[in-house]
Amino acid sequence: MSANIAGGDSTENTTGKDLTILLTGASGGIGQALAHNLAARGHRLLLQGRNQVALKQLCDALPGAHRHLVMPADLLDPQQRAELLRSCRSLSGGVDVLINNAGVARFALLADTDDSAMRSILETNLLVPMALTRDLLPLLQQSTKGAVINIGSAFGHIGHPGFSIYGASKSGLHGFTEALRRELGDSQVKVHYLAPRAVDTSLNTDAVVGLNRALGNRSDSPQRVAQQCLALLEGGRSARRFMGWPERLFIKVNALLPSLVDGALVKKMPVIRRFAEQNHLQGETL
Ligand SMILES: NC(=O)c1ccc[n+]([C@@H]2O[C@H](COP(=O)([O-])OP(=O)(O)OC[C@H]3O[C@@H](n4cnc5c(N)ncnc54)[C@H](OP(=O)(O)O)[C@@H]3O)[C@@H](O)[C@H]2O)c1
């Protein structure tokens, strides 16, 4: 994993309670930064991902290592997901927070995207968070600090060429989050949404990094994403955050005047096509 790991800062835990948090995708770039920040606040983590070795190394490096649990599972496998849920239900003290962070991305033109890649992106980024949230809700509802945090993407709000399936998955995640926030609005469970712009993790291939550079798109560190996520968790009510400037402005312009953004992105198609071709030749798979 090429991402740097955050040393969580020592700011006080303002949730007023040490929470038990199921963090999916904990072995990834943003997941590791989040784990360090949350553990530094005194929270107990259930570290989820597929890579057991990476999860164990992460766990050993966290403040209060003995309190955290490693829970490896491929979330696309219904049996492994069921086993993960069984483990969560058997925990004394329950689970307070679910952070749906696990995700996959693929930079490709639609013509180069087969059914299996489409299925894998939509299931990982959309179906799995929806199903996990549904199945954990009874536990979250038993907590006075119950919360769900869904990690979306700026591409869920600005349809970007080369990311049509990824964007669709994150757009769907935003729609799900918004409806659920309202559905649970009269309950104690908070429903948060965070949409980062590009983040410096190994989710992005060399071609994506090159594309961002060529288009002048800025990126954030995983630590910055982790801080924003903590701010949501520690805020008093359900909320959503969009990261980065000018991306926040583009999201608003795109919602009001999409044809303006159509024009700007169509002009960039030759560059996008060139990097998509490079990505294709380098054989990016999921
Ligand atoms: N990086 C960006 O530019 C960016 C921008 C906006 C939003 N995001 C979102 O941020 C989230 C985290 O991304 P990241 O940048 O940290 O990516 P990353 O470094 O590639 O990490 C992805 C994580 O998801 C886990 N994962 C993927 N498929 C899984 C599955 N089937 N079962 C269980 N775990 C699975 C991976 O587990 P393994 O380690 O076992 O593979 C890994 O822990 C994603 O939802 C992503 O869409 C990222």
The ligand as an SDF file (V2000), in Angstrom:
LIG
                    3D

 48 52  0  0  0  0  0  0  0  0999 V2000
   -8.3070    7.1970   -3.6230 N   0  0  0  0  0  0  0  0  0  0  0  0
   -9.1500    8.0740   -4.1880 C   0  0  0  0  0  0  0  0  0  0  0  0
   -8.7650    8.8450   -5.0940 O   0  0  0  0  0  0  0  0  0  0  0  0
  -10.5720    8.1630   -3.7030 C   0  0  0  0  0  0  0  0  0  0  0  0
  -11.3180    9.3210   -4.0190 C   0  0  0  0  0  0  0  0  0  0  0  0
  -12.6460    9.4090   -3.6160 C   0  0  0  0  0  0  0  0  0  0  0  0
  -13.2080    8.3550   -2.8970 C   0  0  0  0  0  0  0  0  0  0  0  0
  -12.4740    7.2460   -2.6100 N   0  0  0  0  0  0  0  0  0  0  0  0
  -13.1350    6.1530   -1.8910 C   0  0  0  0  0  0  0  0  0  0  0  0
  -12.4830    5.9180   -0.6670 O   0  0  0  0  0  0  0  0  0  0  0  0
  -12.6390    4.5440   -0.2830 C   0  0  0  0  0  0  0  0  0  0  0  0
  -11.2800    3.9580    0.1120 C   0  0  0  0  0  0  0  0  0  0  0  0
  -10.4300    4.0460   -1.0230 O   0  0  0  0  0  0  0  0  0  0  0  0
   -8.8290    4.0010   -0.9380 P   0  0  0  0  0  0  0  0  0  0  0  0
   -8.3400    5.1150   -1.7780 O   0  0  0  0  0  0  0  0  0  0  0  0
   -8.3750    3.8500    0.4550 O   0  0  0  0  0  0  0  0  0  0  0  0
   -8.5700    2.6530   -1.7630 O   0  0  0  0  0  0  0  0  0  0  0  0
   -7.5580    1.4430   -1.5000 P   0  0  0  0  0  0  0  0  0  0  0  0
   -6.3090    1.9270   -0.9040 O   0  0  0  0  0  0  0  0  0  0  0  0
   -7.4950    0.6890   -2.7860 O   0  0  0  0  0  0  0  0  0  0  0  0
   -8.3400    0.5630   -0.4220 O   0  0  0  0  0  0  0  0  0  0  0  0
   -9.5450   -0.0870   -0.7430 C   0  0  0  0  0  0  0  0  0  0  0  0
   -9.9620   -0.9370    0.4350 C   0  0  0  0  0  0  0  0  0  0  0  0
  -11.2010   -1.5960    0.0930 O   0  0  0  0  0  0  0  0  0  0  0  0
  -11.0350   -2.9820    0.3980 C   0  0  0  0  0  0  0  0  0  0  0  0
  -11.8650   -3.8310   -0.4820 N   0  0  0  0  0  0  0  0  0  0  0  0
  -12.0310   -3.7280   -1.8190 C   0  0  0  0  0  0  0  0  0  0  0  0
  -12.8290   -4.7280   -2.2370 N   0  0  0  0  0  0  0  0  0  0  0  0
  -13.1630   -5.4560   -1.1480 C   0  0  0  0  0  0  0  0  0  0  0  0
  -13.9480   -6.6090   -0.9400 C   0  0  0  0  0  0  0  0  0  0  0  0
  -14.5450   -7.2720   -1.9570 N   0  0  0  0  0  0  0  0  0  0  0  0
  -14.0750   -7.0830    0.3100 N   0  0  0  0  0  0  0  0  0  0  0  0
  -13.4700   -6.4560    1.3540 C   0  0  0  0  0  0  0  0  0  0  0  0
  -12.7000   -5.3560    1.2190 N   0  0  0  0  0  0  0  0  0  0  0  0
  -12.5560   -4.8730   -0.0200 C   0  0  0  0  0  0  0  0  0  0  0  0
   -9.5570   -3.2630    0.1530 C   0  0  0  0  0  0  0  0  0  0  0  0
   -9.1990   -4.4620    0.8130 O   0  0  0  0  0  0  0  0  0  0  0  0
   -7.8330   -5.2610    0.3980 P   0  0  0  0  0  0  0  0  0  0  0  0
   -6.6910   -4.4560    0.9300 O   0  0  0  0  0  0  0  0  0  0  0  0
   -7.9080   -6.5300    1.0560 O   0  0  0  0  0  0  0  0  0  0  0  0
   -7.8240   -5.3310   -1.0890 O   0  0  0  0  0  0  0  0  0  0  0  0
   -8.9480   -2.0290    0.7760 C   0  0  0  0  0  0  0  0  0  0  0  0
   -8.8860   -2.1750    2.1660 O   0  0  0  0  0  0  0  0  0  0  0  0
  -13.2880    3.8470   -1.4780 C   0  0  0  0  0  0  0  0  0  0  0  0
  -14.6670    3.6940   -1.2410 O   0  0  0  0  0  0  0  0  0  0  0  0
  -13.0490    4.8220   -2.6170 C   0  0  0  0  0  0  0  0  0  0  0  0
  -14.0250    4.7120   -3.6430 O   0  0  0  0  0  0  0  0  0  0  0  0
  -11.1650    7.1430   -2.9610 C   0  0  0  0  0  0  0  0  0  0  0  0
  1  2  1  0
  2  3  2  0
  2  4  1  0
  4  5  1  0
  4 48  2  0
  5  6  2  0
  6  7  1  0
  7  8  2  0
  8  9  1  0
  8 48  1  0
  9 10  1  0
  9 46  1  0
 10 11  1  0
 11 12  1  0
 11 44  1  0
 12 13  1  0
 13 14  1  0
 14 15  2  0
 14 16  1  0
 14 17  1  0
 17 18  1  0
 18 19  2  0
 18 20  1  0
 18 21  1  0
 21 22  1  0
 22 23  1  0
 23 24  1  0
 23 42  1  0
 24 25  1  0
 25 26  1  0
 25 36  1  0
 26 27  1  0
 26 35  1  0
 27 28  2  0
 28 29  1  0
 29 30  1  0
 29 35  2  0
 30 31  1  0
 30 32  2  0
 32 33  1  0
 33 34  2  0
 34 35  1  0
 36 37  1  0
 36 42  1  0
 37 38  1  0
 38 39  2  0
 38 40  1  0
 38 41  1  0
 42 43  1  0
 44 45  1  0
 44 46  1  0
 46 47  1  0
M  CHG  2   8   1  16  -1
M  END
$$$$
